[in-house]
Amino acid sequence: MDYYLRLITYSVVTGDTTPIQEIGIIGARQMYGSLGTPLDGMAESVRKMKTIAISLMSAENAGEVGTYFDYLISALQ
């Protein structure tokens, strides 16, 4: 999960979803597909991480960061 948190951080800093798309989503589909790991479980884990992460932030920051979490979650489903 720290891998995904790092990608979300990169995306927040750049203001772009490219790191999540190119590294996280494409790589995840290939790797987890070859291992037979259900992506729904990964999406649920990221959803739980989002809940914890945004609870530690101001409302403004949580809103911005939450969009990147949501992008990743949607792509993993």
PDB file with SEQRES, HELIX, SHEET and CRYST1 records, atoms N, CA, C and O in Angstrom:
SEQRES   1 A   77  MET ASP TYR TYR LEU ARG LEU ILE THR TYR SER VAL VAL          
SEQRES   2 A   77  THR GLY ASP THR THR PRO ILE GLN GLU ILE GLY ILE ILE          
SEQRES   3 A   77  GLY ALA ARG GLN MET TYR GLY SER LEU GLY THR PRO LEU          
SEQRES   4 A   77  ASP GLY MET ALA GLU SER VAL ARG LYS MET LYS THR ILE          
SEQRES   5 A   77  ALA ILE SER LEU MET SER ALA GLU ASN ALA GLY GLU VAL          
SEQRES   6 A   77  GLY THR TYR PHE ASP TYR LEU ILE SER ALA LEU GLN              
HELIX    1 AA1 ASP A    2  THR A   14  1                                  13    
HELIX    2 AA2 THR A   18  PRO A   19  1                                   2    
HELIX    3 AA3 ILE A   20  ILE A   25  3                                   6    
HELIX    4 AA4 ILE A   26  LEU A   35  1                                  10    
HELIX    5 AA5 LEU A   39  SER A   55  1                                  17    
HELIX    6 AA6 ALA A   59  LEU A   76  1                                  18    
CRYST1    1.000    1.000    1.000  90.00  90.00  90.00 P 1           1          
ATOM      1  N   MET A   1       0.806  -1.187   0.000  1.00  0.00           N  
ATOM      2  CA  MET A   1       0.000   0.000   0.000  1.00  0.00           C  
ATOM      3  C   MET A   1       0.860   1.267   0.000  1.00  0.00           C  
ATOM      4  O   MET A   1       0.442   2.308  -0.507  1.00  0.00           O  
ATOM      5  N   ASP A   2       2.068   1.171   0.573  1.00  0.00           N  
ATOM      6  CA  ASP A   2       2.932   2.352   0.566  1.00  0.00           C  
ATOM      7  C   ASP A   2       3.295   2.764  -0.853  1.00  0.00           C  
ATOM      8  O   ASP A   2       3.544   3.939  -1.126  1.00  0.00           O  
ATOM      9  N   TYR A   3       3.323   1.788  -1.751  1.00  0.00           N  
ATOM     10  CA  TYR A   3       3.592   2.063  -3.161  1.00  0.00           C  
ATOM     11  C   TYR A   3       2.511   2.989  -3.726  1.00  0.00           C  
ATOM     12  O   TYR A   3       2.821   3.964  -4.411  1.00  0.00           O  
ATOM     13  N   TYR A   4       1.256   2.683  -3.440  1.00  0.00           N  
ATOM     14  CA  TYR A   4       0.157   3.504  -3.942  1.00  0.00           C  
ATOM     15  C   TYR A   4       0.108   4.863  -3.266  1.00  0.00           C  
ATOM     16  O   TYR A   4      -0.223   5.864  -3.902  1.00  0.00           O  
ATOM     17  N   LEU A   5       0.432   4.902  -1.994  1.00  0.00           N  
ATOM     18  CA  LEU A   5       0.477   6.181  -1.292  1.00  0.00           C  
ATOM     19  C   LEU A   5       1.555   7.080  -1.899  1.00  0.00           C  
ATOM     20  O   LEU A   5       1.363   8.289  -2.028  1.00  0.00           O  
ATOM     21  N   ARG A   6       2.675   6.489  -2.264  1.00  0.00           N  
ATOM     22  CA  ARG A   6       3.737   7.265  -2.921  1.00  0.00           C  
ATOM     23  C   ARG A   6       3.268   7.798  -4.269  1.00  0.00           C  
ATOM     24  O   ARG A   6       3.535   8.954  -4.599  1.00  0.00           O  
ATOM     25  N   LEU A   7       2.578   6.982  -5.049  1.00  0.00           N  
ATOM     26  CA  LEU A   7       2.079   7.435  -6.352  1.00  0.00           C  
ATOM     27  C   LEU A   7       1.053   8.556  -6.191  1.00  0.00           C  
ATOM     28  O   LEU A   7       1.037   9.499  -6.983  1.00  0.00           O  
ATOM     29  N   ILE A   8       0.211   8.461  -5.187  1.00  0.00           N  
ATOM     30  CA  ILE A   8      -0.760   9.521  -4.930  1.00  0.00           C  
ATOM     31  C   ILE A   8      -0.022  10.799  -4.546  1.00  0.00           C  
ATOM     32  O   ILE A   8      -0.399  11.890  -4.972  1.00  0.00           O  
ATOM     33  N   THR A   9       1.026  10.663  -3.743  1.00  0.00           N  
ATOM     34  CA  THR A   9       1.828  11.832  -3.362  1.00  0.00           C  
ATOM     35  C   THR A   9       2.460  12.474  -4.583  1.00  0.00           C  
ATOM     36  O   THR A   9       2.438  13.698  -4.713  1.00  0.00           O  
ATOM     37  N   TYR A  10       3.027  11.669  -5.487  1.00  0.00           N  
ATOM     38  CA  TYR A  10       3.600  12.203  -6.727  1.00  0.00           C  
ATOM     39  C   TYR A  10       2.537  12.962  -7.518  1.00  0.00           C  
ATOM     40  O   TYR A  10       2.805  14.034  -8.061  1.00  0.00           O  
ATOM     41  N   SER A  11       1.350  12.408  -7.579  1.00  0.00           N  
ATOM     42  CA  SER A  11       0.273  13.041  -8.339  1.00  0.00           C  
ATOM     43  C   SER A  11      -0.169  14.356  -7.706  1.00  0.00           C  
ATOM     44  O   SER A  11      -0.446  15.325  -8.413  1.00  0.00           O  
ATOM     45  N   VAL A  12      -0.235  14.392  -6.388  1.00  0.00           N  
ATOM     46  CA  VAL A  12      -0.596  15.635  -5.706  1.00  0.00           C  
ATOM     47  C   VAL A  12       0.454  16.705  -6.006  1.00  0.00           C  
ATOM     48  O   VAL A  12       0.108  17.848  -6.307  1.00  0.00           O  
ATOM     49  N   VAL A  13       1.713  16.343  -5.926  1.00  0.00           N  
ATOM     50  CA  VAL A  13       2.798  17.304  -6.149  1.00  0.00           C  
ATOM     51  C   VAL A  13       2.787  17.822  -7.586  1.00  0.00           C  
ATOM     52  O   VAL A  13       2.979  19.016  -7.813  1.00  0.00           O  
ATOM     53  N   THR A  14       2.566  16.942  -8.550  1.00  0.00           N  
ATOM     54  CA  THR A  14       2.571  17.353  -9.955  1.00  0.00           C  
ATOM     55  C   THR A  14       1.230  17.906 -10.415  1.00  0.00           C  
ATOM     56  O   THR A  14       1.154  18.579 -11.443  1.00  0.00           O  
ATOM     57  N   GLY A  15       0.167  17.624  -9.656  1.00  0.00           N  
ATOM     58  CA  GLY A  15      -1.165  18.059 -10.062  1.00  0.00           C  
ATOM     59  C   GLY A  15      -1.673  17.293 -11.266  1.00  0.00           C  
ATOM     60  O   GLY A  15      -2.439  17.823 -12.071  1.00  0.00           O  
ATOM     61  N   ASP A  16      -1.247  16.047 -11.388  1.00  0.00           N  
ATOM     62  CA  ASP A  16      -1.547  15.249 -12.582  1.00  0.00           C  
ATOM     63  C   ASP A  16      -1.692  13.782 -12.182  1.00  0.00           C  
ATOM     64  O   ASP A  16      -1.004  13.317 -11.273  1.00  0.00           O  
ATOM     65  N   THR A  17      -2.571  13.061 -12.846  1.00  0.00           N  
ATOM     66  CA  THR A  17      -2.779  11.649 -12.550  1.00  0.00           C  
ATOM     67  C   THR A  17      -1.841  10.726 -13.324  1.00  0.00           C  
ATOM     68  O   THR A  17      -1.942   9.504 -13.211  1.00  0.00           O  
ATOM     69  N   THR A  18      -0.936  11.297 -14.105  1.00  0.00           N  
ATOM     70  CA  THR A  18      -0.040  10.475 -14.929  1.00  0.00           C  
ATOM     71  C   THR A  18       0.749   9.451 -14.115  1.00  0.00           C  
ATOM     72  O   THR A  18       0.826   8.296 -14.535  1.00  0.00           O  
ATOM     73  N   PRO A  19       1.346   9.815 -12.960  1.00  0.00           N  
ATOM     74  CA  PRO A  19       2.070   8.786 -12.203  1.00  0.00           C  
ATOM     75  C   PRO A  19       1.174   7.610 -11.797  1.00  0.00           C  
ATOM     76  O   PRO A  19       1.594   6.454 -11.847  1.00  0.00           O  
ATOM     77  N   ILE A  20      -0.044   7.913 -11.401  1.00  0.00           N  
ATOM     78  CA  ILE A  20      -0.967   6.836 -11.021  1.00  0.00           C  
ATOM     79  C   ILE A  20      -1.292   5.984 -12.235  1.00  0.00           C  
ATOM     80  O   ILE A  20      -1.277   4.756 -12.155  1.00  0.00           O  
ATOM     81  N   GLN A  21      -1.583   6.620 -13.351  1.00  0.00           N  
ATOM     82  CA  GLN A  21      -1.967   5.894 -14.559  1.00  0.00           C  
ATOM     83  C   GLN A  21      -0.825   5.045 -15.098  1.00  0.00           C  
ATOM     84  O   GLN A  21      -0.982   3.841 -15.299  1.00  0.00           O  
ATOM     85  N   GLU A  22       0.309   5.664 -15.328  1.00  0.00           N  
ATOM     86  CA  GLU A  22       1.397   4.963 -16.000  1.00  0.00           C  
ATOM     87  C   GLU A  22       2.095   3.937 -15.126  1.00  0.00           C  
ATOM     88  O   GLU A  22       2.481   2.872 -15.607  1.00  0.00           O  
ATOM     89  N   ILE A  23       2.259   4.240 -13.870  1.00  0.00           N  
ATOM     90  CA  ILE A  23       3.008   3.333 -13.001  1.00  0.00           C  
ATOM     91  C   ILE A  23       2.060   2.437 -12.202  1.00  0.00           C  
ATOM     92  O   ILE A  23       2.250   1.223 -12.123  1.00  0.00           O  
ATOM     93  N   GLY A  24       1.050   3.049 -11.621  1.00  0.00           N  
ATOM     94  CA  GLY A  24       0.175   2.314 -10.715  1.00  0.00           C  
ATOM     95  C   GLY A  24      -0.843   1.422 -11.380  1.00  0.00           C  
ATOM     96  O   GLY A  24      -0.962   0.249 -11.028  1.00  0.00           O  
ATOM     97  N   ILE A  25      -1.571   1.948 -12.325  1.00  0.00           N  
ATOM     98  CA  ILE A  25      -2.687   1.199 -12.886  1.00  0.00           C  
ATOM     99  C   ILE A  25      -2.217   0.177 -13.909  1.00  0.00           C  
ATOM    100  O   ILE A  25      -2.577  -0.998 -13.826  1.00  0.00           O  
ATOM    101  N   ILE A  26      -1.435   0.605 -14.850  1.00  0.00           N  
ATOM    102  CA  ILE A  26      -0.957  -0.323 -15.880  1.00  0.00           C  
ATOM    103  C   ILE A  26      -0.118  -1.419 -15.246  1.00  0.00           C  
ATOM    104  O   ILE A  26      -0.298  -2.601 -15.539  1.00  0.00           O  
ATOM    105  N   GLY A  27       0.806  -1.017 -14.370  1.00  0.00           N  
ATOM    106  CA  GLY A  27       1.654  -1.997 -13.687  1.00  0.00           C  
ATOM    107  C   GLY A  27       0.861  -2.938 -12.802  1.00  0.00           C  
ATOM    108  O   GLY A  27       1.136  -4.137 -12.757  1.00  0.00           O  
ATOM    109  N   ALA A  28      -0.124  -2.397 -12.099  1.00  0.00           N  
ATOM    110  CA  ALA A  28      -0.939  -3.222 -11.202  1.00  0.00           C  
ATOM    111  C   ALA A  28      -1.729  -4.261 -11.979  1.00  0.00           C  
ATOM    112  O   ALA A  28      -1.794  -5.423 -11.580  1.00  0.00           O  
ATOM    113  N   ARG A  29      -2.320  -3.851 -13.070  1.00  0.00           N  
ATOM    114  CA  ARG A  29      -3.101  -4.805 -13.868  1.00  0.00           C  
ATOM    115  C   ARG A  29      -2.234  -5.950 -14.367  1.00  0.00           C  
ATOM    116  O   ARG A  29      -2.658  -7.106 -14.346  1.00  0.00           O  
ATOM    117  N   GLN A  30      -1.036  -5.640 -14.812  1.00  0.00           N  
ATOM    118  CA  GLN A  30      -0.134  -6.676 -15.307  1.00  0.00           C  
ATOM    119  C   GLN A  30       0.347  -7.579 -14.173  1.00  0.00           C  
ATOM    120  O   GLN A  30       0.270  -8.804 -14.270  1.00  0.00           O  
ATOM    121  N   MET A  31       0.838  -6.974 -13.110  1.00  0.00           N  
ATOM    122  CA  MET A  31       1.400  -7.749 -12.008  1.00  0.00           C  
ATOM    123  C   MET A  31       0.334  -8.572 -11.293  1.00  0.00           C  
ATOM    124  O   MET A  31       0.485  -9.782 -11.124  1.00  0.00           O  
ATOM    125  N   TYR A  32      -0.741  -7.912 -10.876  1.00  0.00           N  
ATOM    126  CA  TYR A  32      -1.758  -8.635 -10.124  1.00  0.00           C  
ATOM    127  C   TYR A  32      -2.507  -9.632 -11.001  1.00  0.00           C  
ATOM    128  O   TYR A  32      -2.960 -10.668 -10.515  1.00  0.00           O  
ATOM    129  N   GLY A  33      -2.639  -9.328 -12.275  1.00  0.00           N  
ATOM    130  CA  GLY A  33      -3.254 -10.284 -13.191  1.00  0.00           C  
ATOM    131  C   GLY A  33      -2.430 -11.559 -13.296  1.00  0.00           C  
ATOM    132  O   GLY A  33      -2.980 -12.660 -13.277  1.00  0.00           O  
ATOM    133  N   SER A  34      -1.111 -11.411 -13.406  1.00  0.00           N  
ATOM    134  CA  SER A  34      -0.241 -12.584 -13.514  1.00  0.00           C  
ATOM    135  C   SER A  34      -0.209 -13.390 -12.213  1.00  0.00           C  
ATOM    136  O   SER A  34       0.019 -14.599 -12.238  1.00  0.00           O  
ATOM    137  N   LEU A  35      -0.434 -12.726 -11.087  1.00  0.00           N  
ATOM    138  CA  LEU A  35      -0.444 -13.408  -9.793  1.00  0.00           C  
ATOM    139  C   LEU A  35      -1.822 -13.934  -9.406  1.00  0.00           C  
ATOM    140  O   LEU A  35      -1.958 -14.686  -8.441  1.00  0.00           O  
ATOM    141  N   GLY A  36      -2.840 -13.537 -10.160  1.00  0.00           N  
ATOM    142  CA  GLY A  36      -4.201 -13.950  -9.845  1.00  0.00           C  
ATOM    143  C   GLY A  36      -4.785 -13.216  -8.647  1.00  0.00           C  
ATOM    144  O   GLY A  36      -5.707 -13.713  -8.001  1.00  0.00           O  
ATOM    145  N   THR A  37      -4.256 -12.041  -8.349  1.00  0.00           N  
ATOM    146  CA  THR A  37      -4.738 -11.232  -7.225  1.00  0.00           C  
ATOM    147  C   THR A  37      -5.948 -10.417  -7.668  1.00  0.00           C  
ATOM    148  O   THR A  37      -5.862  -9.685  -8.654  1.00  0.00           O  
ATOM    149  N   PRO A  38      -7.067 -10.524  -6.966  1.00  0.00           N  
ATOM    150  CA  PRO A  38      -8.253  -9.758  -7.348  1.00  0.00           C  
ATOM    151  C   PRO A  38      -8.035  -8.259  -7.157  1.00  0.00           C  
ATOM    152  O   PRO A  38      -7.625  -7.819  -6.083  1.00  0.00           O  
ATOM    153  N   LEU A  39      -8.306  -7.487  -8.191  1.00  0.00           N  
ATOM    154  CA  LEU A  39      -8.146  -6.034  -8.113  1.00  0.00           C  
ATOM    155  C   LEU A  39      -9.173  -5.393  -7.190  1.00  0.00           C  
ATOM    156  O   LEU A  39      -8.927  -4.319  -6.642  1.00  0.00           O  
ATOM    157  N   ASP A  40     -10.321  -6.041  -7.014  1.00  0.00           N  
ATOM    158  CA  ASP A  40     -11.325  -5.496  -6.095  1.00  0.00           C  
ATOM    159  C   ASP A  40     -10.778  -5.397  -4.677  1.00  0.00           C  
ATOM    160  O   ASP A  40     -11.068  -4.436  -3.964  1.00  0.00           O  
ATOM    161  N   GLY A  41      -9.993  -6.380  -4.267  1.00  0.00           N  
ATOM    162  CA  GLY A  41      -9.380  -6.349  -2.942  1.00  0.00           C  
ATOM    163  C   GLY A  41      -8.373  -5.221  -2.812  1.00  0.00           C  
ATOM    164  O   GLY A  41      -8.269  -4.588  -1.762  1.00  0.00           O  
ATOM    165  N   MET A  42      -7.635  -4.974  -3.881  1.00  0.00           N  
ATOM    166  CA  MET A  42      -6.676  -3.875  -3.883  1.00  0.00           C  
ATOM    167  C   MET A  42      -7.422  -2.540  -3.793  1.00  0.00           C  
ATOM    168  O   MET A  42      -7.011  -1.643  -3.057  1.00  0.00           O  
ATOM    169  N   ALA A  43      -8.509  -2.417  -4.537  1.00  0.00           N  
ATOM    170  CA  ALA A  43      -9.305  -1.190  -4.508  1.00  0.00           C  
ATOM    171  C   ALA A  43      -9.858  -0.941  -3.105  1.00  0.00           C  
ATOM    172  O   ALA A  43      -9.874   0.197  -2.636  1.00  0.00           O  
ATOM    173  N   GLU A  44     -10.309  -1.995  -2.442  1.00  0.00           N  
ATOM    174  CA  GLU A  44     -10.842  -1.845  -1.083  1.00  0.00           C  
ATOM    175  C   GLU A  44      -9.737  -1.411  -0.115  1.00  0.00           C  
ATOM    176  O   GLU A  44      -9.978  -0.602   0.781  1.00  0.00           O  
ATOM    177  N   SER A  45      -8.550  -1.937  -0.292  1.00  0.00           N  
ATOM    178  CA  SER A  45      -7.422  -1.540   0.562  1.00  0.00           C  
ATOM    179  C   SER A  45      -7.087  -0.067   0.373  1.00  0.00           C  
ATOM    180  O   SER A  45      -6.821   0.644   1.342  1.00  0.00           O  
ATOM    181  N   VAL A  46      -7.099   0.387  -0.866  1.00  0.00           N  
ATOM    182  CA  VAL A  46      -6.824   1.803  -1.141  1.00  0.00           C  
ATOM    183  C   VAL A  46      -7.934   2.670  -0.565  1.00  0.00           C  
ATOM    184  O   VAL A  46      -7.671   3.759  -0.054  1.00  0.00           O  
ATOM    185  N   ARG A  47      -9.172   2.195  -0.645  1.00  0.00           N  
ATOM    186  CA  ARG A  47     -10.304   2.932  -0.073  1.00  0.00           C  
ATOM    187  C   ARG A  47     -10.128   3.114   1.435  1.00  0.00           C  
ATOM    188  O   ARG A  47     -10.395   4.193   1.965  1.00  0.00           O  
ATOM    189  N   LYS A  48      -9.686   2.077   2.120  1.00  0.00           N  
ATOM    190  CA  LYS A  48      -9.450   2.171   3.569  1.00  0.00           C  
ATOM    191  C   LYS A  48      -8.295   3.125   3.865  1.00  0.00           C  
ATOM    192  O   LYS A  48      -8.350   3.898   4.821  1.00  0.00           O  
ATOM    193  N   MET A  49      -7.251   3.065   3.039  1.00  0.00           N  
ATOM    194  CA  MET A  49      -6.118   3.966   3.223  1.00  0.00           C  
ATOM    195  C   MET A  49      -6.554   5.413   3.022  1.00  0.00           C  
ATOM    196  O   MET A  49      -6.094   6.305   3.736  1.00  0.00           O  
ATOM    197  N   LYS A  50      -7.436   5.651   2.056  1.00  0.00           N  
ATOM    198  CA  LYS A  50      -7.953   6.999   1.818  1.00  0.00           C  
ATOM    199  C   LYS A  50      -8.675   7.519   3.056  1.00  0.00           C  
ATOM    200  O   LYS A  50      -8.458   8.655   3.477  1.00  0.00           O  
ATOM    201  N   THR A  51      -9.521   6.695   3.627  1.00  0.00           N  
ATOM    202  CA  THR A  51     -10.287   7.091   4.811  1.00  0.00           C  
ATOM    203  C   THR A  51      -9.357   7.540   5.936  1.00  0.00           C  
ATOM    204  O   THR A  51      -9.592   8.569   6.571  1.00  0.00           O  
ATOM    205  N   ILE A  52      -8.319   6.775   6.173  1.00  0.00           N  
ATOM    206  CA  ILE A  52      -7.382   7.117   7.242  1.00  0.00           C  
ATOM    207  C   ILE A  52      -6.588   8.372   6.882  1.00  0.00           C  
ATOM    208  O   ILE A  52      -6.440   9.270   7.711  1.00  0.00           O  
ATOM    209  N   ALA A  53      -6.081   8.438   5.657  1.00  0.00           N  
ATOM    210  CA  ALA A  53      -5.241   9.569   5.247  1.00  0.00           C  
ATOM    211  C   ALA A  53      -5.995  10.896   5.319  1.00  0.00           C  
ATOM    212  O   ALA A  53      -5.480  11.878   5.853  1.00  0.00           O  
ATOM    213  N   ILE A  54      -7.212  10.921   4.783  1.00  0.00           N  
ATOM    214  CA  ILE A  54      -7.926  12.200   4.755  1.00  0.00           C  
ATOM    215  C   ILE A  54      -8.441  12.608   6.137  1.00  0.00           C  
ATOM    216  O   ILE A  54      -8.729  13.781   6.372  1.00  0.00           O  
ATOM    217  N   SER A  55      -8.555  11.644   7.047  1.00  0.00           N  
ATOM    218  CA  SER A  55      -8.971  12.000   8.404  1.00  0.00           C  
ATOM    219  C   SER A  55      -7.890  12.807   9.123  1.00  0.00           C  
ATOM    220  O   SER A  55      -8.161  13.452  10.136  1.00  0.00           O  
ATOM    221  N   LEU A  56      -6.679  12.768   8.601  1.00  0.00           N  
ATOM    222  CA  LEU A  56      -5.557  13.483   9.211  1.00  0.00           C  
ATOM    223  C   LEU A  56      -5.316  14.850   8.585  1.00  0.00           C  
ATOM    224  O   LEU A  56      -4.376  15.549   8.965  1.00  0.00           O  
ATOM    225  N   MET A  57      -6.160  15.239   7.624  1.00  0.00           N  
ATOM    226  CA  MET A  57      -5.952  16.473   6.857  1.00  0.00           C  
ATOM    227  C   MET A  57      -7.058  17.481   7.085  1.00  0.00           C  
ATOM    228  O   MET A  57      -8.129  17.158   7.598  1.00  0.00           O  
ATOM    229  N   SER A  58      -6.770  18.717   6.689  1.00  0.00           N  
ATOM    230  CA  SER A  58      -7.815  19.743   6.675  1.00  0.00           C  
ATOM    231  C   SER A  58      -8.821  19.379   5.590  1.00  0.00           C  
ATOM    232  O   SER A  58      -8.525  18.569   4.711  1.00  0.00           O  
ATOM    233  N   ALA A  59      -9.991  19.968   5.649  1.00  0.00           N  
ATOM    234  CA  ALA A  59     -11.038  19.675   4.661  1.00  0.00           C  
ATOM    235  C   ALA A  59     -10.579  20.024   3.251  1.00  0.00           C  
ATOM    236  O   ALA A  59     -10.846  19.284   2.304  1.00  0.00           O  
ATOM    237  N   GLU A  60      -9.891  21.146   3.112  1.00  0.00           N  
ATOM    238  CA  GLU A  60      -9.413  21.569   1.791  1.00  0.00           C  
ATOM    239  C   GLU A  60      -8.410  20.571   1.226  1.00  0.00           C  
ATOM    240  O   GLU A  60      -8.530  20.154   0.074  1.00  0.00           O  
ATOM    241  N   ASN A  61      -7.432  20.190   2.021  1.00  0.00           N  
ATOM    242  CA  ASN A  61      -6.429  19.231   1.560  1.00  0.00           C  
ATOM    243  C   ASN A  61      -7.037  17.852   1.316  1.00  0.00           C  
ATOM    244  O   ASN A  61      -6.684  17.167   0.356  1.00  0.00           O  
ATOM    245  N   ALA A  62      -7.949  17.459   2.193  1.00  0.00           N  
ATOM    246  CA  ALA A  62      -8.602  16.159   2.036  1.00  0.00           C  
ATOM    247  C   ALA A  62      -9.375  16.088   0.725  1.00  0.00           C  
ATOM    248  O   ALA A  62      -9.388  15.052   0.061  1.00  0.00           O  
ATOM    249  N   GLY A  63     -10.019  17.190   0.357  1.00  0.00           N  
ATOM    250  CA  GLY A  63     -10.756  17.219  -0.906  1.00  0.00           C  
ATOM    251  C   GLY A  63      -9.850  17.043  -2.099  1.00  0.00           C  
ATOM    252  O   GLY A  63     -10.170  16.304  -3.030  1.00  0.00           O  
ATOM    253  N   GLU A  64      -8.711  17.724  -2.072  1.00  0.00           N  
ATOM    254  CA  GLU A  64      -7.769  17.614  -3.190  1.00  0.00           C  
ATOM    255  C   GLU A  64      -7.150  16.224  -3.260  1.00  0.00           C  
ATOM    256  O   GLU A  64      -7.128  15.601  -4.322  1.00  0.00           O  
ATOM    257  N   VAL A  65      -6.657  15.750  -2.148  1.00  0.00           N  
ATOM    258  CA  VAL A  65      -6.007  14.443  -2.116  1.00  0.00           C  
ATOM    259  C   VAL A  65      -7.016  13.329  -2.398  1.00  0.00           C  
ATOM    260  O   VAL A  65      -6.692  12.339  -3.055  1.00  0.00           O  
ATOM    261  N   GLY A  66      -8.221  13.498  -1.903  1.00  0.00           N  
ATOM    262  CA  GLY A  66      -9.262  12.493  -2.114  1.00  0.00           C  
ATOM    263  C   GLY A  66      -9.547  12.214  -3.575  1.00  0.00           C  
ATOM    264  O   GLY A  66      -9.880  11.086  -3.938  1.00  0.00           O  
ATOM    265  N   THR A  67      -9.419  13.230  -4.420  1.00  0.00           N  
ATOM    266  CA  THR A  67      -9.675  13.012  -5.850  1.00  0.00           C  
ATOM    267  C   THR A  67      -8.665  12.052  -6.464  1.00  0.00           C  
ATOM    268  O   THR A  67      -9.007  11.277  -7.357  1.00  0.00           O  
ATOM    269  N   TYR A  68      -7.430  12.100  -5.994  1.00  0.00           N  
ATOM    270  CA  TYR A  68      -6.409  11.179  -6.514  1.00  0.00           C  
ATOM    271  C   TYR A  68      -6.635   9.765  -6.005  1.00  0.00           C  
ATOM    272  O   TYR A  68      -6.451   8.796  -6.741  1.00  0.00           O  
ATOM    273  N   PHE A  69      -7.032   9.651  -4.750  1.00  0.00           N  
ATOM    274  CA  PHE A  69      -7.404   8.334  -4.230  1.00  0.00           C  
ATOM    275  C   PHE A  69      -8.574   7.770  -5.038  1.00  0.00           C  
ATOM    276  O   PHE A  69      -8.557   6.605  -5.435  1.00  0.00           O  
ATOM    277  N   ASP A  70      -9.586   8.599  -5.278  1.00  0.00           N  
ATOM    278  CA  ASP A  70     -10.771   8.150  -6.023  1.00  0.00           C  
ATOM    279  C   ASP A  70     -10.404   7.721  -7.440  1.00  0.00           C  
ATOM    280  O   ASP A  70     -10.946   6.743  -7.954  1.00  0.00           O  
ATOM    281  N   TYR A  71      -9.495   8.442  -8.063  1.00  0.00           N  
ATOM    282  CA  TYR A  71      -9.042   8.067  -9.404  1.00  0.00           C  
ATOM    283  C   TYR A  71      -8.423   6.671  -9.395  1.00  0.00           C  
ATOM    284  O   TYR A  71      -8.729   5.846 -10.256  1.00  0.00           O  
ATOM    285  N   LEU A  72      -7.564   6.413  -8.430  1.00  0.00           N  
ATOM    286  CA  LEU A  72      -6.916   5.113  -8.329  1.00  0.00           C  
ATOM    287  C   LEU A  72      -7.931   4.018  -8.013  1.00  0.00           C  
ATOM    288  O   LEU A  72      -7.900   2.947  -8.619  1.00  0.00           O  
ATOM    289  N   ILE A  73      -8.819   4.281  -7.079  1.00  0.00           N  
ATOM    290  CA  ILE A  73      -9.833   3.306  -6.701  1.00  0.00           C  
ATOM    291  C   ILE A  73     -10.701   2.936  -7.898  1.00  0.00           C  
ATOM    292  O   ILE A  73     -10.961   1.755  -8.129  1.00  0.00           O  
ATOM    293  N   SER A  74     -11.147   3.921  -8.654  1.00  0.00           N  
ATOM    294  CA  SER A  74     -11.986   3.668  -9.833  1.00  0.00           C  
ATOM    295  C   SER A  74     -11.259   2.823 -10.864  1.00  0.00           C  
ATOM    296  O   SER A  74     -11.840   1.928 -11.477  1.00  0.00           O  
ATOM    297  N   ALA A  75      -9.981   3.120 -11.045  1.00  0.00           N  
ATOM    298  CA  ALA A  75      -9.202   2.401 -12.047  1.00  0.00           C  
ATOM    299  C   ALA A  75      -8.938   0.948 -11.647  1.00  0.00           C  
ATOM    300  O   ALA A  75      -8.774   0.086 -12.509  1.00  0.00           O  
ATOM    301  N   LEU A  76      -8.896   0.683 -10.367  1.00  0.00           N  
ATOM    302  CA  LEU A  76      -8.636  -0.684  -9.906  1.00  0.00           C  
ATOM    303  C   LEU A  76      -9.885  -1.564  -9.895  1.00  0.00           C  
ATOM    304  O   LEU A  76      -9.786  -2.784  -9.759  1.00  0.00           O  
ATOM    305  N   GLN A  77     -11.034  -0.960 -10.036  1.00  0.00           N  
ATOM    306  CA  GLN A  77     -12.278  -1.747  -9.977  1.00  0.00           C  
ATOM    307  C   GLN A  77     -12.638  -2.314 -11.324  1.00  0.00           C  
ATOM    308  O   GLN A  77     -13.652  -3.000 -11.454  1.00  0.00           O  
TER     309      GLN A  77                                                      
END                                                                             
